[in-house]
Amino acid sequence: MRLMFDLQVLAFESDMTRVFSFKTGRDASSRVYPESGTGTGYHPASHHGNNPQNILAFNMINRHHVAQFPYFLDKLKNTMDGEASLLDKTMIIYGSRMGDGHVHNHRRCPLVVMGGASGQMKGGVHLKAPDSTPMANVMLSLLHKLGMDDMQSFGDSTNEFSFTPLATQ
């Protein structure tokens, strides 16, 4: 993963691209990540059967993947692009493939949005979408923050997603 992160930073720094997509693993893979601390494969761990030991194995694999991100964020933060860092100019979306892999539930999938998007994103905010909010609403709003205001819809979007925290959150 670190090699891929290095290549992505280099591609941004050299202006070879301003967009990339990086999938950290194949959902149906039984690949084992020994460095995560478990010998259970990814896909078998995702079908945990609500067994606490299996849930822990799945948690360990996911924690290992997420723990790779500080390396990437630090590289972006320490790489200048004019007057600002690449992190300040970048929008990174990291998310889960499933809300609950055990039952292939695609609802309530968590997302983390990192980077400043050239001043369009503010950090330190936790937002929870109302039930039945299409993920496409979030994507439409993020596209608008990147200046693609002419897009009226994205996928099955029904409206924009508000990035304003509610007083109760």
VMD Tcl script that builds the backbone (N, CA, C; Angstrom):
set m [mol new atoms 507]
animate dup $m
set s [atomselect $m all]
$s set {name element resname resid chain x y z} {
  {N N MET 1 A 0.821 -1.190 0.000}
  {CA C MET 1 A 0.000 0.000 0.000}
  {C C MET 1 A 0.869 1.260 0.000}
  {N N ARG 2 A 1.959 1.204 0.752}
  {CA C ARG 2 A 2.805 2.402 0.819}
  {C C ARG 2 A 3.418 2.735 -0.537}
  {N N LEU 3 A 3.795 1.731 -1.292}
  {CA C LEU 3 A 4.320 1.978 -2.634}
  {C C LEU 3 A 3.257 2.646 -3.507}
  {N N MET 4 A 2.024 2.172 -3.414}
  {CA C MET 4 A 0.944 2.797 -4.186}
  {C C MET 4 A 0.707 4.238 -3.723}
  {N N PHE 5 A 0.769 4.464 -2.412}
  {CA C PHE 5 A 0.622 5.830 -1.910}
  {C C PHE 5 A 1.750 6.722 -2.429}
  {N N ASP 6 A 2.978 6.206 -2.431}
  {CA C ASP 6 A 4.117 6.974 -2.947}
  {C C ASP 6 A 3.895 7.347 -4.411}
  {N N LEU 7 A 3.406 6.397 -5.200}
  {CA C LEU 7 A 3.149 6.665 -6.618}
  {C C LEU 7 A 2.042 7.702 -6.799}
  {N N GLN 8 A 1.025 7.644 -5.950}
  {CA C GLN 8 A -0.068 8.607 -6.060}
  {C C GLN 8 A 0.408 10.016 -5.717}
  {N N VAL 9 A 1.210 10.142 -4.673}
  {CA C VAL 9 A 1.750 11.458 -4.309}
  {C C VAL 9 A 2.633 11.976 -5.440}
  {N N LEU 10 A 3.467 11.127 -5.998}
  {CA C LEU 10 A 4.328 11.523 -7.105}
  {C C LEU 10 A 3.505 11.961 -8.322}
  {N N ALA 11 A 2.419 11.247 -8.602}
  {CA C ALA 11 A 1.559 11.624 -9.729}
  {C C ALA 11 A 0.913 12.982 -9.488}
  {N N PHE 12 A 0.500 13.259 -8.265}
  {CA C PHE 12 A -0.052 14.578 -7.946}
  {C C PHE 12 A 1.023 15.652 -8.036}
  {N N GLU 13 A 2.169 15.365 -7.439}
  {CA C GLU 13 A 3.259 16.343 -7.384}
  {C C GLU 13 A 3.740 16.717 -8.782}
  {N N SER 14 A 3.784 15.748 -9.680}
  {CA C SER 14 A 4.258 15.999 -11.037}
  {C C SER 14 A 3.129 16.437 -11.978}
  {N N ASP 15 A 1.923 16.572 -11.438}
  {CA C ASP 15 A 0.748 16.986 -12.200}
  {C C ASP 15 A 0.407 16.008 -13.332}
  {N N MET 16 A 0.747 14.736 -13.114}
  {CA C MET 16 A 0.382 13.692 -14.087}
  {C C MET 16 A -1.123 13.421 -14.026}
  {N N THR 17 A -1.705 13.620 -12.854}
  {CA C THR 17 A -3.145 13.435 -12.671}
  {C C THR 17 A -3.591 14.246 -11.478}
  {N N ARG 18 A -4.854 14.478 -11.384}
  {CA C ARG 18 A -5.451 15.109 -10.216}
  {C C ARG 18 A -6.549 14.217 -9.640}
  {N N VAL 19 A -6.699 13.019 -10.192}
  {CA C VAL 19 A -7.718 12.083 -9.745}
  {C C VAL 19 A -7.127 10.685 -9.723}
  {N N PHE 20 A -7.413 9.937 -8.680}
  {CA C PHE 20 A -7.054 8.523 -8.677}
  {C C PHE 20 A -8.063 7.754 -7.844}
  {N N SER 21 A -8.152 6.486 -8.136}
  {CA C SER 21 A -8.984 5.568 -7.370}
  {C C SER 21 A -8.093 4.413 -6.952}
  {N N PHE 22 A -8.158 4.043 -5.689}
  {CA C PHE 22 A -7.292 2.991 -5.179}
  {C C PHE 22 A -8.109 2.070 -4.288}
  {N N LYS 23 A -8.301 0.866 -4.726}
  {CA C LYS 23 A -9.027 -0.136 -3.951}
  {C C LYS 23 A -7.994 -0.993 -3.233}
  {N N THR 24 A -8.121 -1.072 -1.919}
  {CA C THR 24 A -7.091 -1.738 -1.126}
  {C C THR 24 A -7.176 -3.256 -1.152}
  {N N GLY 25 A -8.244 -3.788 -1.656}
  {CA C GLY 25 A -8.368 -5.239 -1.746}
  {C C GLY 25 A -9.663 -5.625 -2.419}
  {N N ARG 26 A -9.723 -6.856 -2.895}
  {CA C ARG 26 A -10.924 -7.373 -3.546}
  {C C ARG 26 A -11.866 -7.904 -2.467}
  {N N ASP 27 A -13.113 -7.483 -2.518}
  {CA C ASP 27 A -14.081 -7.822 -1.476}
  {C C ASP 27 A -14.215 -9.326 -1.247}
  {N N ALA 28 A -14.221 -10.094 -2.303}
  {CA C ALA 28 A -14.447 -11.538 -2.190}
  {C C ALA 28 A -13.155 -12.325 -1.968}
  {N N SER 29 A -12.050 -11.620 -1.763}
  {CA C SER 29 A -10.764 -12.284 -1.591}
  {C C SER 29 A -10.654 -12.938 -0.215}
  {N N SER 30 A -10.002 -14.074 -0.191}
  {CA C SER 30 A -9.705 -14.733 1.084}
  {C C SER 30 A -8.287 -14.418 1.542}
  {N N ARG 31 A -7.706 -13.367 0.959}
  {CA C ARG 31 A -6.343 -12.984 1.308}
  {C C ARG 31 A -6.211 -12.775 2.813}
  {N N VAL 32 A -5.125 -13.264 3.340}
  {CA C VAL 32 A -4.801 -13.102 4.754}
  {C C VAL 32 A -3.813 -11.948 4.883}
  {N N TYR 33 A -4.017 -11.119 5.886}
  {CA C TYR 33 A -3.122 -10.006 6.185}
  {C C TYR 33 A -2.461 -10.319 7.524}
  {N N PRO 34 A -1.357 -11.111 7.514}
  {CA C PRO 34 A -0.739 -11.510 8.784}
  {C C PRO 34 A -0.331 -10.329 9.646}
  {N N GLU 35 A 0.033 -9.199 9.011}
  {CA C GLU 35 A 0.448 -8.022 9.759}
  {C C GLU 35 A -0.707 -7.403 10.545}
  {N N SER 36 A -1.938 -7.857 10.280}
  {CA C SER 36 A -3.098 -7.359 11.021}
  {C C SER 36 A -3.233 -8.025 12.381}
  {N N GLY 37 A -2.552 -9.171 12.545}
  {CA C GLY 37 A -2.627 -9.890 13.808}
  {C C GLY 37 A -3.592 -11.059 13.794}
  {N N THR 38 A -4.200 -11.328 12.648}
  {CA C THR 38 A -5.107 -12.465 12.540}
  {C C THR 38 A -4.746 -13.286 11.304}
  {N N GLY 39 A -5.016 -14.562 11.373}
  {CA C GLY 39 A -4.766 -15.448 10.239}
  {C C GLY 39 A -6.016 -15.712 9.417}
  {N N THR 40 A -7.093 -15.003 9.720}
  {CA C THR 40 A -8.350 -15.171 9.002}
  {C C THR 40 A -8.324 -14.344 7.728}
  {N N GLY 41 A -8.818 -14.896 6.635}
  {CA C GLY 41 A -8.895 -14.181 5.366}
  {C C GLY 41 A -9.965 -13.100 5.396}
  {N N TYR 42 A -9.830 -12.124 4.507}
  {CA C TYR 42 A -10.726 -10.969 4.510}
  {C C TYR 42 A -12.191 -11.364 4.346}
  {N N HIS 43 A -12.530 -12.043 3.256}
  {CA C HIS 43 A -13.930 -12.367 2.991}
  {C C HIS 43 A -14.515 -13.305 4.042}
  {N N PRO 44 A -13.801 -14.368 4.417}
  {CA C PRO 44 A -14.351 -15.196 5.491}
  {C C PRO 44 A -14.574 -14.405 6.793}
  {N N ALA 45 A -13.688 -13.468 7.093}
  {CA C ALA 45 A -13.861 -12.667 8.313}
  {C C ALA 45 A -15.076 -11.755 8.206}
  {N N SER 46 A -15.371 -11.283 6.980}
  {CA C SER 46 A -16.519 -10.392 6.813}
  {C C SER 46 A -17.839 -11.108 7.092}
  {N N HIS 47 A -17.867 -12.416 6.898}
  {CA C HIS 47 A -19.059 -13.212 7.207}
  {C C HIS 47 A -18.909 -13.775 8.613}
  {N N HIS 48 A -18.945 -12.888 9.569}
  {CA C HIS 48 A -18.606 -13.197 10.964}
  {C C HIS 48 A -19.664 -13.978 11.717}
  {N N GLY 49 A -20.892 -14.043 11.202}
  {CA C GLY 49 A -21.942 -14.790 11.867}
  {C C GLY 49 A -22.287 -14.264 13.251}
  {N N ASN 50 A -21.958 -13.007 13.505}
  {CA C ASN 50 A -22.170 -12.371 14.810}
  {C C ASN 50 A -21.397 -13.054 15.937}
  {N N ASN 51 A -20.389 -13.827 15.572}
  {CA C ASN 51 A -19.518 -14.474 16.546}
  {C C ASN 51 A -18.464 -13.451 16.975}
  {N N PRO 52 A -18.356 -13.166 18.287}
  {CA C PRO 52 A -17.417 -12.127 18.745}
  {C C PRO 52 A -15.972 -12.343 18.294}
  {N N GLN 53 A -15.490 -13.580 18.242}
  {CA C GLN 53 A -14.113 -13.826 17.795}
  {C C GLN 53 A -13.951 -13.492 16.318}
  {N N ASN 54 A -14.957 -13.836 15.522}
  {CA C ASN 54 A -14.895 -13.537 14.088}
  {C C ASN 54 A -15.020 -12.031 13.835}
  {N N ILE 55 A -15.856 -11.368 14.608}
  {CA C ILE 55 A -15.987 -9.909 14.491}
  {C C ILE 55 A -14.655 -9.251 14.825}
  {N N LEU 56 A -13.974 -9.761 15.848}
  {CA C LEU 56 A -12.664 -9.225 16.230}
  {C C LEU 56 A -11.653 -9.413 15.100}
  {N N ALA 57 A -11.648 -10.578 14.444}
  {CA C ALA 57 A -10.727 -10.820 13.324}
  {C C ALA 57 A -10.996 -9.821 12.194}
  {N N PHE 58 A -12.266 -9.596 11.876}
  {CA C PHE 58 A -12.628 -8.647 10.821}
  {C C PHE 58 A -12.207 -7.236 11.221}
  {N N ASN 59 A -12.401 -6.900 12.480}
  {CA C ASN 59 A -11.989 -5.610 12.996}
  {C C ASN 59 A -10.486 -5.423 12.859}
  {N N MET 60 A -9.718 -6.455 13.178}
  {CA C MET 60 A -8.253 -6.363 13.105}
  {C C MET 60 A -7.784 -6.105 11.679}
  {N N ILE 61 A -8.418 -6.761 10.710}
  {CA C ILE 61 A -8.043 -6.552 9.302}
  {C C ILE 61 A -8.365 -5.121 8.889}
  {N N ASN 62 A -9.553 -4.655 9.227}
  {CA C ASN 62 A -9.952 -3.297 8.850}
  {C C ASN 62 A -9.108 -2.240 9.557}
  {N N ARG 63 A -8.763 -2.479 10.819}
  {CA C ARG 63 A -7.880 -1.546 11.532}
  {C C ARG 63 A -6.513 -1.476 10.852}
  {N N HIS 64 A -6.030 -2.624 10.386}
  {CA C HIS 64 A -4.745 -2.647 9.678}
  {C C HIS 64 A -4.823 -1.780 8.418}
  {N N HIS 65 A -5.889 -1.915 7.645}
  {CA C HIS 65 A -6.024 -1.114 6.424}
  {C C HIS 65 A -6.088 0.372 6.742}
  {N N VAL 66 A -6.909 0.743 7.705}
  {CA C VAL 66 A -7.053 2.157 8.067}
  {C C VAL 66 A -5.742 2.714 8.613}
  {N N ALA 67 A -4.979 1.885 9.309}
  {CA C ALA 67 A -3.705 2.337 9.907}
  {C C ALA 67 A -2.666 2.699 8.853}
  {N N GLN 68 A -2.905 2.349 7.595}
  {CA C GLN 68 A -1.969 2.710 6.530}
  {C C GLN 68 A -2.133 4.167 6.098}
  {N N PHE 69 A -3.287 4.757 6.389}
  {CA C PHE 69 A -3.571 6.101 5.891}
  {C C PHE 69 A -2.724 7.213 6.465}
  {N N PRO 70 A -2.321 7.189 7.730}
  {CA C PRO 70 A -1.469 8.285 8.212}
  {C C PRO 70 A -0.203 8.459 7.381}
  {N N TYR 71 A 0.372 7.371 6.887}
  {CA C TYR 71 A 1.555 7.460 6.023}
  {C C TYR 71 A 1.232 8.322 4.799}
  {N N PHE 72 A 0.119 8.020 4.146}
  {CA C PHE 72 A -0.293 8.739 2.943}
  {C C PHE 72 A -0.606 10.198 3.266}
  {N N LEU 73 A -1.350 10.429 4.332}
  {CA C LEU 73 A -1.713 11.791 4.701}
  {C C LEU 73 A -0.484 12.624 5.039}
  {N N ASP 74 A 0.471 12.032 5.743}
  {CA C ASP 74 A 1.718 12.743 6.063}
  {C C ASP 74 A 2.493 13.096 4.796}
  {N N LYS 75 A 2.544 12.162 3.837}
  {CA C LYS 75 A 3.242 12.460 2.570}
  {C C LYS 75 A 2.572 13.627 1.852}
  {N N LEU 76 A 1.248 13.635 1.823}
  {CA C LEU 76 A 0.533 14.736 1.176}
  {C C LEU 76 A 0.748 16.047 1.937}
  {N N LYS 77 A 0.715 15.977 3.263}
  {CA C LYS 77 A 0.890 17.167 4.095}
  {C C LYS 77 A 2.279 17.768 3.924}
  {N N ASN 78 A 3.278 16.929 3.728}
  {CA C ASN 78 A 4.661 17.389 3.633}
  {C C ASN 78 A 5.132 17.628 2.201}
  {N N THR 79 A 4.222 17.552 1.244}
  {CA C THR 79 A 4.551 17.824 -0.152}
  {C C THR 79 A 3.830 19.101 -0.569}
  {N N MET 80 A 4.601 20.133 -0.841}
  {CA C MET 80 A 4.020 21.426 -1.190}
  {C C MET 80 A 3.676 21.483 -2.671}
  {N N ASP 81 A 2.584 22.176 -2.961}
  {CA C ASP 81 A 2.146 22.450 -4.320}
  {C C ASP 81 A 1.856 23.947 -4.363}
  {N N GLY 82 A 2.878 24.707 -4.679}
  {CA C GLY 82 A 2.757 26.162 -4.606}
  {C C GLY 82 A 2.779 26.598 -3.153}
  {N N GLU 83 A 1.777 27.353 -2.746}
  {CA C GLU 83 A 1.708 27.898 -1.390}
  {C C GLU 83 A 1.038 26.962 -0.391}
  {N N ALA 84 A 0.475 25.850 -0.853}
  {CA C ALA 84 A -0.255 24.947 0.042}
  {C C ALA 84 A 0.230 23.518 -0.154}
  {N N SER 85 A -0.050 22.691 0.825}
  {CA C SER 85 A 0.327 21.280 0.708}
  {C C SER 85 A -0.660 20.548 -0.196}
  {N N LEU 86 A -0.216 19.412 -0.694}
  {CA C LEU 86 A -1.122 18.592 -1.492}
  {C C LEU 86 A -2.337 18.166 -0.665}
  {N N LEU 87 A -2.150 17.946 0.635}
  {CA C LEU 87 A -3.278 17.577 1.490}
  {C C LEU 87 A -4.314 18.705 1.537}
  {N N ASP 88 A -3.842 19.948 1.603}
  {CA C ASP 88 A -4.761 21.089 1.609}
  {C C ASP 88 A -5.541 21.192 0.308}
  {N N LYS 89 A -4.968 20.698 -0.778}
  {CA C LYS 89 A -5.594 20.830 -2.089}
  {C C LYS 89 A -6.358 19.584 -2.529}
  {N N THR 90 A -6.346 18.568 -1.694}
  {CA C THR 90 A -6.874 17.271 -2.083}
  {C C THR 90 A -8.146 16.925 -1.323}
  {N N MET 91 A -9.021 16.149 -1.957}
  {CA C MET 91 A -10.173 15.543 -1.298}
  {C C MET 91 A -9.998 14.035 -1.403}
  {N N ILE 92 A -9.952 13.387 -0.260}
  {CA C ILE 92 A -9.781 11.936 -0.211}
  {C C ILE 92 A -11.035 11.344 0.414}
  {N N ILE 93 A -11.618 10.387 -0.260}
  {CA C ILE 93 A -12.801 9.703 0.257}
  {C C ILE 93 A -12.392 8.269 0.549}
  {N N TYR 94 A -12.551 7.865 1.789}
  {CA C TYR 94 A -12.246 6.492 2.196}
  {C C TYR 94 A -13.514 5.908 2.786}
  {N N GLY 95 A -13.913 4.761 2.286}
  {CA C GLY 95 A -15.154 4.195 2.781}
  {C C GLY 95 A -15.158 2.692 2.832}
  {N N SER 96 A -16.182 2.205 3.459}
  {CA C SER 96 A -16.401 0.773 3.575}
  {C C SER 96 A -17.265 0.292 2.420}
  {N N ARG 97 A -17.020 -0.918 2.020}
  {CA C ARG 97 A -17.798 -1.499 0.934}
  {C C ARG 97 A -19.190 -1.910 1.388}
  {N N MET 98 A -19.322 -2.174 2.651}
  {CA C MET 98 A -20.581 -2.678 3.201}
  {C C MET 98 A -20.853 -2.028 4.560}
  {N N GLY 99 A -22.130 -1.901 4.885}
  {CA C GLY 99 A -22.515 -1.502 6.228}
  {C C GLY 99 A -22.376 -2.686 7.174}
  {N N ASP 100 A -22.694 -3.871 6.679}
  {CA C ASP 100 A -22.528 -5.119 7.433}
  {C C ASP 100 A -22.244 -6.214 6.421}
  {N N GLY 101 A -20.969 -6.582 6.299}
  {CA C GLY 101 A -20.553 -7.583 5.324}
  {C C GLY 101 A -21.144 -8.951 5.564}
  {N N HIS 102 A -21.503 -9.249 6.800}
  {CA C HIS 102 A -22.050 -10.570 7.111}
  {C C HIS 102 A -23.320 -10.847 6.316}
  {N N VAL 103 A -24.149 -9.833 6.127}
  {CA C VAL 103 A -25.418 -10.016 5.406}
  {C C VAL 103 A -25.453 -9.232 4.088}
  {N N HIS 104 A -24.282 -8.805 3.620}
  {CA C HIS 104 A -24.164 -8.034 2.375}
  {C C HIS 104 A -25.055 -6.795 2.379}
  {N N ASN 105 A -25.083 -6.108 3.498}
  {CA C ASN 105 A -25.877 -4.903 3.650}
  {C C ASN 105 A -25.088 -3.713 3.113}
  {N N HIS 106 A -25.631 -3.061 2.092}
  {CA C HIS 106 A -24.974 -1.904 1.468}
  {C C HIS 106 A -25.499 -0.581 2.023}
  {N N ARG 107 A -26.282 -0.629 3.071}
  {CA C ARG 107 A -26.838 0.597 3.652}
  {C C ARG 107 A -25.959 1.067 4.808}
  {N N ARG 108 A -25.980 2.372 5.030}
  {CA C ARG 108 A -25.262 2.979 6.149}
  {C C ARG 108 A -23.764 2.703 6.094}
  {N N CYS 109 A -23.204 2.743 4.900}
  {CA C CYS 109 A -21.766 2.530 4.735}
  {C C CYS 109 A -21.021 3.774 5.231}
  {N N PRO 110 A -20.068 3.577 6.120}
  {CA C PRO 110 A -19.340 4.740 6.638}
  {C C PRO 110 A -18.350 5.295 5.615}
  {N N LEU 111 A -18.204 6.603 5.627}
  {CA C LEU 111 A -17.239 7.312 4.782}
  {C C LEU 111 A -16.428 8.257 5.660}
  {N N VAL 112 A -15.176 8.427 5.294}
  {CA C VAL 112 A -14.339 9.457 5.895}
  {C C VAL 112 A -13.854 10.322 4.733}
  {N N VAL 113 A -14.016 11.622 4.861}
  {CA C VAL 113 A -13.536 12.554 3.847}
  {C C VAL 113 A -12.382 13.322 4.476}
  {N N MET 114 A -11.231 13.280 3.815}
  {CA C MET 114 A -10.013 13.919 4.341}
  {C C MET 114 A -9.483 14.913 3.321}
  {N N GLY 115 A -8.683 15.837 3.798}
  {CA C GLY 115 A -8.076 16.840 2.929}
  {C C GLY 115 A -8.927 18.093 2.890}
  {N N GLY 116 A -8.327 19.157 2.409}
  {CA C GLY 116 A -8.992 20.453 2.409}
  {C C GLY 116 A -9.747 20.794 1.153}
  {N N ALA 117 A -9.526 20.056 0.057}
  {CA C ALA 117 A -10.195 20.323 -1.226}
  {C C ALA 117 A -10.080 21.803 -1.599}
  {N N SER 118 A -8.854 22.328 -1.488}
  {CA C SER 118 A -8.578 23.737 -1.820}
  {C C SER 118 A -9.508 24.696 -1.091}
  {N N GLY 119 A -9.716 24.438 0.197}
  {CA C GLY 119 A -10.519 25.319 1.030}
  {C C GLY 119 A -12.004 25.008 1.058}
  {N N GLN 120 A -12.431 24.004 0.340}
  {CA C GLN 120 A -13.860 23.680 0.284}
  {C C GLN 120 A -14.339 22.776 1.412}
  {N N MET 121 A -13.411 22.103 2.084}
  {CA C MET 121 A -13.789 21.171 3.151}
  {C C MET 121 A -13.237 21.666 4.481}
  {N N LYS 122 A -14.042 21.555 5.500}
  {CA C LYS 122 A -13.628 21.875 6.867}
  {C C LYS 122 A -13.521 20.561 7.624}
  {N N GLY 123 A -12.507 20.432 8.447}
  {CA C GLY 123 A -12.292 19.186 9.171}
  {C C GLY 123 A -12.927 19.166 10.545}
  {N N GLY 124 A -12.757 18.028 11.206}
  {CA C GLY 124 A -13.212 17.875 12.576}
  {C C GLY 124 A -14.710 17.796 12.743}
  {N N VAL 125 A -15.416 17.324 11.733}
  {CA C VAL 125 A -16.867 17.259 11.790}
  {C C VAL 125 A -17.312 15.812 11.620}
  {N N HIS 126 A -18.234 15.376 12.453}
  {CA C HIS 126 A -18.844 14.060 12.318}
  {C C HIS 126 A -20.297 14.263 11.914}
  {N N LEU 127 A -20.691 13.677 10.805}
  {CA C LEU 127 A -22.056 13.821 10.323}
  {C C LEU 127 A -22.696 12.452 10.177}
  {N N LYS 128 A -23.962 12.390 10.474}
  {CA C LYS 128 A -24.722 11.152 10.297}
  {C C LYS 128 A -25.889 11.466 9.376}
  {N N ALA 129 A -25.972 10.734 8.295}
  {CA C ALA 129 A -27.056 10.951 7.342}
  {C C ALA 129 A -28.351 10.380 7.890}
  {N N PRO 130 A -29.457 11.034 7.609}
  {CA C PRO 130 A -30.744 10.452 7.995}
  {C C PRO 130 A -30.937 9.091 7.312}
  {N N ASP 131 A -31.699 8.220 7.952}
  {CA C ASP 131 A -31.975 6.911 7.361}
  {C C ASP 131 A -32.500 7.070 5.941}
  {N N SER 132 A -32.141 6.151 5.078}
  {CA C SER 132 A -32.561 6.083 3.674}
  {C C SER 132 A -31.946 7.152 2.798}
  {N N THR 133 A -30.914 7.857 3.276}
  {CA C THR 133 A -30.214 8.835 2.438}
  {C C THR 133 A -29.347 8.085 1.440}
  {N N PRO 134 A -29.552 8.296 0.145}
  {CA C PRO 134 A -28.682 7.623 -0.835}
  {C C PRO 134 A -27.228 8.114 -0.721}
  {N N MET 135 A -26.283 7.199 -0.821}
  {CA C MET 135 A -24.861 7.557 -0.819}
  {C C MET 135 A -24.578 8.555 -1.941}
  {N N ALA 136 A -25.345 8.465 -3.009}
  {CA C ALA 136 A -25.149 9.360 -4.148}
  {C C ALA 136 A -25.393 10.822 -3.771}
  {N N ASN 137 A -26.199 11.098 -2.751}
  {CA C ASN 137 A -26.394 12.481 -2.295}
  {C C ASN 137 A -25.071 13.058 -1.802}
  {N N VAL 138 A -24.320 12.256 -1.042}
  {CA C VAL 138 A -23.019 12.696 -0.537}
  {C C VAL 138 A -22.074 12.931 -1.714}
  {N N MET 139 A -22.043 11.994 -2.652}
  {CA C MET 139 A -21.149 12.120 -3.802}
  {C C MET 139 A -21.488 13.354 -4.636}
  {N N LEU 140 A -22.782 13.630 -4.823}
  {CA C LEU 140 A -23.191 14.823 -5.573}
  {C C LEU 140 A -22.682 16.086 -4.880}
  {N N SER 141 A -22.832 16.146 -3.570}
  {CA C SER 141 A -22.375 17.322 -2.831}
  {C C SER 141 A -20.859 17.472 -2.896}
  {N N LEU 142 A -20.136 16.348 -2.827}
  {CA C LEU 142 A -18.672 16.408 -2.931}
  {C C LEU 142 A -18.247 16.869 -4.320}
  {N N LEU 143 A -18.935 16.424 -5.352}
  {CA C LEU 143 A -18.640 16.898 -6.708}
  {C C LEU 143 A -18.871 18.402 -6.811}
  {N N HIS 144 A -19.924 18.906 -6.188}
  {CA C HIS 144 A -20.174 20.348 -6.196}
  {C C HIS 144 A -19.057 21.100 -5.477}
  {N N LYS 145 A -18.536 20.526 -4.393}
  {CA C LYS 145 A -17.427 21.172 -3.682}
  {C C LYS 145 A -16.161 21.220 -4.537}
  {N N LEU 146 A -16.069 20.312 -5.497}
  {CA C LEU 146 A -14.929 20.307 -6.419}
  {C C LEU 146 A -15.176 21.191 -7.639}
  {N N GLY 147 A -16.284 21.934 -7.629}
  {CA C GLY 147 A -16.554 22.884 -8.703}
  {C C GLY 147 A -17.419 22.354 -9.828}
  {N N MET 148 A -17.949 21.177 -9.694}
  {CA C MET 148 A -18.790 20.602 -10.755}
  {C C MET 148 A -20.248 20.941 -10.496}
  {N N ASP 149 A -20.540 22.248 -10.449}
  {CA C ASP 149 A -21.873 22.736 -10.103}
  {C C ASP 149 A -22.917 22.459 -11.172}
  {N N ASP 150 A -22.495 22.155 -12.401}
  {CA C ASP 150 A -23.449 21.895 -13.471}
  {C C ASP 150 A -24.110 20.523 -13.335}
  {N N MET 151 A -23.579 19.669 -12.458}
  {CA C MET 151 A -24.177 18.349 -12.249}
  {C C MET 151 A -25.407 18.501 -11.354}
  {N N GLN 152 A -26.560 18.189 -11.891}
  {CA C GLN 152 A -27.803 18.303 -11.134}
  {C C GLN 152 A -28.123 17.037 -10.346}
  {N N SER 153 A -27.551 15.914 -10.795}
  {CA C SER 153 A -27.784 14.648 -10.106}
  {C C SER 153 A -26.580 13.744 -10.309}
  {N N PHE 154 A -26.508 12.717 -9.484}
  {CA C PHE 154 A -25.441 11.726 -9.586}
  {C C PHE 154 A -26.048 10.396 -9.162}
  {N N GLY 155 A -26.012 9.414 -10.052}
  {CA C GLY 155 A -26.583 8.106 -9.726}
  {C C GLY 155 A -28.027 8.235 -9.288}
  {N N ASP 156 A -28.342 7.692 -8.118}
  {CA C ASP 156 A -29.716 7.747 -7.613}
  {C C ASP 156 A -29.910 8.862 -6.580}
  {N N SER 157 A -29.125 9.944 -6.710}
  {CA C SER 157 A -29.244 11.048 -5.757}
  {C C SER 157 A -30.652 11.635 -5.793}
  {N N THR 158 A -31.081 12.107 -4.642}
  {CA C THR 158 A -32.393 12.747 -4.531}
  {C C THR 158 A -32.257 14.213 -4.161}
  {N N ASN 159 A -31.076 14.593 -3.673}
  {CA C ASN 159 A -30.838 15.957 -3.219}
  {C C ASN 159 A -29.366 16.067 -2.846}
  {N N GLU 160 A -28.921 17.259 -2.497}
  {CA C GLU 160 A -27.571 17.399 -1.962}
  {C C GLU 160 A -27.557 16.975 -0.504}
  {N N PHE 161 A -26.382 16.601 -0.030}
  {CA C PHE 161 A -26.182 16.260 1.372}
  {C C PHE 161 A -25.615 17.484 2.068}
  {N N SER 162 A -26.153 17.841 3.211}
  {CA C SER 162 A -25.667 19.006 3.945}
  {C C SER 162 A -24.451 18.625 4.783}
  {N N PHE 163 A -23.383 19.385 4.633}
  {CA C PHE 163 A -22.176 19.167 5.427}
  {C C PHE 163 A -22.175 20.044 6.672}
  {N N THR 164 A -23.306 20.643 6.982}
  {CA C THR 164 A -23.440 21.464 8.183}
  {C C THR 164 A -23.825 20.559 9.339}
  {N N PRO 165 A -23.027 20.525 10.402}
  {CA C PRO 165 A -23.371 19.665 11.534}
  {C C PRO 165 A -24.656 20.128 12.218}
  {N N LEU 166 A -25.451 19.171 12.630}
  {CA C LEU 166 A -26.662 19.483 13.377}
  {C C LEU 166 A -26.285 19.782 14.824}
  {N N ALA 167 A -27.065 20.593 15.489}
  {CA C ALA 167 A -26.766 20.977 16.870}
  {C C ALA 167 A -26.759 19.764 17.800}
  {N N THR 168 A -27.498 18.710 17.461}
  {CA C THR 168 A -27.587 17.537 18.317}
  {C C THR 168 A -26.431 16.577 18.117}
  {N N GLN 169 A -25.598 16.793 17.111}
  {CA C GLN 169 A -24.509 15.842 16.835}
  {C C GLN 169 A -23.260 16.220 17.567}
}
mol reanalyze $m
mol bondsrecalc $m
mol representation Tube
mol addrep $m
